[in-house]
Amino acid sequence: MKLLSRDALLLLWITGFAYSGAAVVTVVFNLYLLRAGISVPLLGAVTGATYAAAAIGALPSGWLSDRIGRRDFLLLAGAVGGAAQLAQILWPRPAVLLPAAWVGGLATVALAVVVAPLMAERTDTGERRQGLFSLVAATGLIAGVAGNLLGGWLPGHLGGGLLSAYRGTLLLATGIELLALPAVLGLPNDRRRVQVRLRLPPALPRLLVPEILIGLGAGLFLPFYNVFLARHLGASTAAIGVIFSLQALVAAAFTLLGPRLSRRAGRVRAMVGLQLTSLPLLAVMASARSLPVVAGAGFFRSGLMNSSGPLENSLEMEAVEPGERALTNAAIGMAYNGAWAVSSWAAGHIMQQSLTTPYWITLGLYGCAAIAVHVLLRPLDLAIRARAG
């Protein structure tokens, strides 16, 4: 148990610094590129390239992390990802942004590929696994609060003009992200000799459909939420930082309630209920013209969807054999990121005509995802509970 506790604490350290630095980037990066003269369609292309690379790299990353060891893989990905992000910050022009987006996308997929199998391997099935997945998710959300506040506050207190202030803020964010690397050094570097399976896990097609639908919906609006707040509602950078930080707090609180809802209503019923309840809030975000109203709806929408995510992740890991978890998680990441890449590229063009249309399309996609969860994942959850007795 000492080894488990130590690894869990290191993972929380990594998650905390990685997510806090990334939260600064979330607030500022798109605004920085637009201030630097990048068009909205190109912004969509940069975001799409990042997630397309993550999709392509997901399966190889799962295999490579087993072969060279989780620790060495994370160190390599952290160094490469940091260099790619620095290139985008220092040289914000198409010839650099797009290649760096591909490289950065390949690097950032590492955390998602490694963390879920690591946590699943070190916990029992059932409530303890759901609780641990929720704790990791909540840690990332809470760490994001400080990053969101810093990203909103700092540009207004740096000299040299707004473009220079954005650049300085992003450079600091990169340094914060790199503080995760010392904790990576403390992880064990177990190498696994994994034989390539030609047969995919039988449950995998069922697991992929909801993830693809959610990825398509999320990619339409989440990467550009700061642009929506700034251009559609006139929010300042500081206001965006506060909104993002409060949203992270609400999402963290909701995430910790996920396992409790699962115990009372059943895992799949909890997931479907949470996802369906978020849909009217998307409609409010698309139709309201008041910043406080849109922000409030966004708080609760994010909380509902985030509380559903760890439940779905734990089900996905329990629905396959232990030896199939890395491959399954990588395949799910590939499908989700690929869907996100397609929709974020499309959003760059849709937003040229309307900043609210992506929200209405997402509402339909999320509704289909909730139906898919009920139809496709409920039988898997029933089979898991039957095996557990």
C-alpha positions in Angstrom: 0.0 0.0 0.0 3.0 2.3 0.6 4.0 2.0 -3.1 0.4 2.6 -4.2 0.1 5.7 -2.0 3.4 7.1 -3.2 2.5 6.5 -6.9 -0.9 8.1 -6.4 0.7 11.2 -4.7 3.2 11.5 -7.6 0.4 11.3 -10.1 -1.5 14.0 -8.3 1.6 16.2 -8.3 2.0 15.7 -12.1 -1.7 16.3 -12.7 -1.7 19.5 -10.5 1.2 21.2 -12.3 0.3 20.0 -15.8 -3.3 21.1 -15.5 -2.6 24.5 -13.8 -0.1 25.4 -16.5 -2.5 24.2 -19.2 -5.3 26.3 -17.7 -3.2 29.5 -18.2 -2.8 28.5 -21.8 -6.5 27.8 -22.2 -7.4 31.3 -21.1 -4.8 33.2 -23.2 -3.5 31.1 -26.2 -6.4 31.7 -28.7 -6.6 35.4 -27.8 -2.8 35.7 -28.2 -2.9 34.1 -31.7 -5.8 36.4 -32.8 -4.0 39.4 -31.4 -0.9 38.3 -33.4 -3.0 38.4 -36.6 -4.0 34.8 -37.0 -7.5 34.3 -38.7 -10.3 32.4 -37.1 -10.2 29.6 -39.7 -6.4 29.2 -39.2 -7.1 29.1 -35.4 -9.5 26.2 -36.0 -6.8 24.5 -38.2 -4.2 24.8 -35.5 -6.6 23.3 -32.9 -7.6 20.6 -35.3 -4.0 19.7 -36.1 -3.2 19.3 -32.3 -6.1 16.8 -31.8 -5.5 15.1 -35.1 -1.9 14.4 -34.0 -3.2 13.2 -30.6 -5.5 10.8 -32.4 -2.8 9.4 -34.7 -0.4 9.1 -31.8 -2.7 7.5 -29.3 -2.2 3.8 -30.3 1.6 4.1 -30.8 1.9 5.9 -27.5 0.2 3.1 -25.6 2.5 0.6 -27.1 5.6 2.8 -26.7 4.8 3.5 -23.0 4.8 -0.2 -22.3 8.0 -0.8 -24.2 10.2 2.0 -22.8 8.5 2.4 -19.5 5.9 4.9 -18.3 8.4 7.2 -16.6 10.8 7.6 -19.6 7.8 8.0 -21.9 6.4 10.8 -19.9 9.8 12.6 -19.6 10.3 12.4 -23.4 6.7 13.6 -24.1 7.1 16.5 -21.6 10.3 17.7 -23.1 9.0 17.5 -26.7 5.7 19.1 -25.8 7.3 21.9 -24.0 9.6 22.7 -26.9 6.6 22.6 -29.3 4.6 25.0 -27.1 7.6 27.4 -26.8 7.9 27.5 -30.6 4.2 28.4 -31.0 4.6 31.2 -28.4 7.8 32.7 -29.8 7.0 32.4 -33.5 3.2 32.7 -34.0 3.0 32.3 -37.7 1.5 29.5 -39.9 4.9 28.0 -40.9 5.6 27.3 -37.2 2.1 27.0 -35.7 0.9 24.1 -37.7 4.0 21.8 -37.5 4.3 22.6 -33.8 0.6 21.8 -33.2 1.2 18.4 -34.7 4.3 17.8 -32.5 2.5 19.1 -29.4 -0.5 17.0 -30.0 1.7 13.9 -30.2 3.3 14.8 -26.9 0.2 15.7 -24.9 -1.6 12.4 -25.7 1.0 10.8 -23.3 -0.7 11.8 -20.1 -4.1 10.5 -21.2 -2.7 7.2 -22.5 -0.6 6.5 -19.4 -2.7 7.7 -16.5 -5.9 5.6 -16.8 -4.2 2.2 -17.1 -1.8 3.1 -14.3 -4.7 4.0 -11.9 -6.8 1.0 -13.1 -3.8 -1.4 -12.5 -3.3 -0.1 -8.9 -6.9 -0.2 -7.7 -9.7 -2.8 -7.2 -12.7 -2.8 -9.4 -15.9 -1.0 -8.3 -16.3 1.9 -6.0 -12.6 2.4 -5.2 -11.7 2.7 -8.8 -14.5 5.1 -9.5 -13.4 7.1 -6.5 -9.8 7.3 -7.6 -10.7 8.3 -11.1 -12.9 11.0 -9.7 -10.1 12.2 -7.4 -7.6 12.5 -10.2 -10.2 14.4 -12.3 -11.1 16.7 -9.4 -7.4 17.4 -8.8 -6.9 18.5 -12.4 -10.0 20.7 -12.2 -9.0 22.3 -8.9 -5.4 22.9 -10.1 -6.9 24.6 -13.1 -8.6 27.2 -10.9 -5.2 28.8 -10.0 -4.1 28.6 -13.6 -7.3 30.2 -14.9 -7.1 33.1 -12.4 -3.4 33.6 -13.2 -4.1 33.5 -17.0 -6.8 36.1 -16.6 -5.0 38.4 -14.1 -1.4 38.5 -15.4 -1.8 40.0 -18.9 -3.3 43.1 -17.3 -0.3 43.5 -15.0 2.5 43.0 -17.5 3.9 45.9 -19.5 4.8 46.2 -23.1 1.3 46.0 -24.7 -1.3 43.3 -24.8 0.5 41.1 -27.3 3.7 41.1 -25.2 1.7 40.5 -22.0 0.0 37.5 -23.6 3.4 36.2 -24.7 4.9 36.6 -21.2 1.9 34.9 -19.6 2.2 31.9 -21.9 6.0 31.6 -21.3 5.3 31.4 -17.5 2.6 28.8 -18.1 5.1 26.6 -20.0 7.4 26.8 -17.0 4.6 25.7 -14.6 3.9 22.7 -16.8 7.5 21.7 -16.8 7.4 21.6 -12.9 5.5 18.3 -13.3 8.7 16.6 -14.6 10.5 16.2 -11.2 7.5 14.1 -10.0 7.7 12.0 -13.1 11.3 11.0 -12.1 9.9 9.4 -9.0 7.6 7.0 -10.8 8.8 3.4 -11.4 9.8 2.7 -15.0 8.5 -0.8 -15.4 8.8 -2.1 -18.9 6.2 -4.5 -20.2 6.7 -6.9 -23.0 3.3 -6.7 -24.7 2.3 -8.9 -27.6 0.4 -7.1 -30.3 -3.2 -8.4 -30.4 -4.7 -8.7 -33.8 -8.2 -9.1 -32.3 -9.7 -6.0 -30.7 -11.5 -6.3 -27.4 -15.1 -7.3 -28.1 -16.5 -4.4 -26.1 -14.4 -1.8 -27.9 -16.9 -0.8 -30.6 -19.6 -0.1 -28.0 -17.2 2.0 -26.0 -16.1 4.1 -29.0 -19.5 5.4 -30.2 -20.3 7.6 -27.2 -16.8 8.9 -27.1 -16.9 9.9 -30.8 -20.2 11.7 -30.4 -19.0 13.6 -27.3 -15.7 14.4 -29.0 -17.5 15.8 -32.1 -19.6 18.0 -29.9 -16.9 19.2 -27.5 -14.5 20.1 -30.4 -17.1 22.5 -31.8 -17.1 24.9 -28.9 -14.8 24.1 -26.0 -11.5 25.1 -27.6 -13.0 28.5 -28.6 -15.0 29.3 -25.4 -12.7 32.2 -24.6 -13.2 33.6 -28.1 -17.0 33.3 -27.7 -16.9 35.1 -24.4 -14.6 37.9 -25.7 -16.2 38.5 -29.1 -19.8 37.6 -28.6 -20.3 38.9 -25.0 -17.4 41.4 -24.7 -15.7 39.7 -21.8 -12.2 41.0 -20.8 -9.3 38.7 -20.3 -9.6 39.0 -16.5 -13.3 38.2 -16.6 -12.5 35.1 -18.8 -10.0 33.9 -16.2 -12.5 34.3 -13.4 -15.2 32.5 -15.4 -12.9 29.6 -16.2 -11.7 29.3 -12.6 -15.2 29.3 -11.2 -16.2 26.8 -13.8 -13.4 24.5 -12.8 -14.5 24.7 -9.1 -18.1 23.9 -9.9 -16.9 21.0 -12.2 -14.6 19.7 -9.4 -17.5 19.7 -6.9 -19.8 17.9 -9.3 -17.1 15.3 -10.2 -16.7 14.3 -6.6 -20.5 13.6 -6.4 -20.3 11.2 -9.4 -19.6 8.0 -7.4 -22.4 8.9 -5.0 -24.9 9.3 -7.8 -23.7 6.0 -9.3 -24.3 4.2 -6.1 -27.8 5.5 -5.8 -29.0 5.4 -9.3 -26.6 2.9 -11.0 -23.6 3.9 -13.1 -25.2 4.1 -16.5 -28.4 5.8 -15.3 -26.3 8.4 -13.5 -24.2 9.0 -16.7 -27.3 9.4 -18.9 -29.1 11.6 -16.4 -26.1 13.9 -16.0 -25.6 14.2 -19.8 -29.2 14.9 -20.6 -29.5 17.5 -17.8 -26.6 19.5 -19.4 -28.5 20.0 -22.7 -30.8 22.8 -21.7 -27.8 24.7 -20.3 -26.2 24.5 -23.7 -29.3 26.1 -25.2 -29.1 28.9 -22.6 -25.4 29.5 -23.5 -26.3 29.8 -27.2 -29.3 32.1 -26.8 -28.6 34.4 -23.9 -26.9 37.7 -24.4 -25.9 38.3 -20.7 -22.4 37.4 -19.6 -23.4 36.3 -16.1 -26.3 34.1 -17.5 -24.0 32.4 -20.0 -21.2 32.0 -17.5 -23.6 30.5 -14.9 -25.1 28.0 -17.4 -21.5 27.1 -18.4 -20.6 26.4 -14.8 -23.3 23.8 -14.3 -23.1 22.4 -17.8 -19.4 21.7 -17.3 -20.0 20.2 -13.9 -22.6 17.8 -15.1 -20.5 16.6 -18.0 -17.4 16.3 -15.9 -19.1 14.2 -13.3 -20.2 11.8 -16.0 -16.7 11.4 -17.4 -14.9 9.5 -14.6 -17.9 7.0 -14.4 -17.5 6.3 -18.1 -13.8 6.0 -17.8 -14.0 3.4 -15.0 -16.6 1.4 -16.9 -14.4 1.4 -20.0 -11.5 0.0 -18.0 -13.6 -2.7 -16.3 -15.3 -3.7 -19.6 -12.0 -5.2 -21.0 -9.4 -7.6 -19.7 -6.4 -6.2 -17.8 -4.0 -6.9 -20.6 -6.3 -5.0 -23.0 -6.6 -1.8 -21.0 -3.7 0.2 -22.5 -4.8 -0.7 -26.1 -8.4 0.1 -25.2 -7.6 3.5 -23.6 -5.4 4.4 -26.6 -8.1 3.5 -29.1 -10.6 5.5 -27.1 -8.2 8.5 -27.1 -7.7 8.1 -30.8 -11.4 8.1 -31.5 -12.2 11.0 -29.2 -9.3 13.2 -30.3 -9.9 12.4 -34.0 -13.6 13.5 -33.6 -12.4 16.6 -31.7 -9.9 17.4 -34.5 -12.6 17.2 -37.3 -15.1 19.3 -35.4 -12.6 22.0 -34.2 -11.4 22.4 -37.8 -15.1 22.8 -38.9 -15.8 25.2 -36.1 -13.1 27.6 -37.4 -15.2 28.0 -40.5 -18.6 27.9 -38.8 -17.5 30.7 -36.5 -16.8 33.0 -39.4 -20.6 33.1 -39.9 -22.0 32.5 -36.4 -20.5 32.1 -32.9 -23.6 30.4 -31.6 -24.3 27.8 -34.2 -21.6 25.4 -32.8 -23.5 25.3 -29.5 -26.8 24.1 -31.1 -25.0 21.4 -33.1 -23.2 20.2 -29.9 -26.6 20.0 -28.2 -27.8 17.5 -30.8 -24.6 15.5 -30.7 -24.6 15.3 -26.8 -28.2 14.1 -26.9 -27.2 11.3 -29.3 -24.3 10.4 -27.1 -26.6 10.0 -24.0 -28.8 7.7 -26.0 -25.8 5.7 -27.1 -24.6 5.4 -23.5 -27.9 3.9 -22.5 -28.2 1.5 -25.5 -24.6 0.4 -25.8 -23.0 0.7 -22.4 -25.8 -0.5 -20.1 -25.4 -4.2 -21.2 -21.7 -3.9 -20.5 -22.3 -2.5 -17.0 -24.8 -5.2 -16.2 -22.3 -7.9 -17.3 -19.6 -6.3 -15.1 -21.9 -6.3 -12.0 -22.9 -9.9 -12.7 -19.3 -11.0 -12.8 -18.6 -9.1 -9.5 -21.5 -11.0 -7.9 
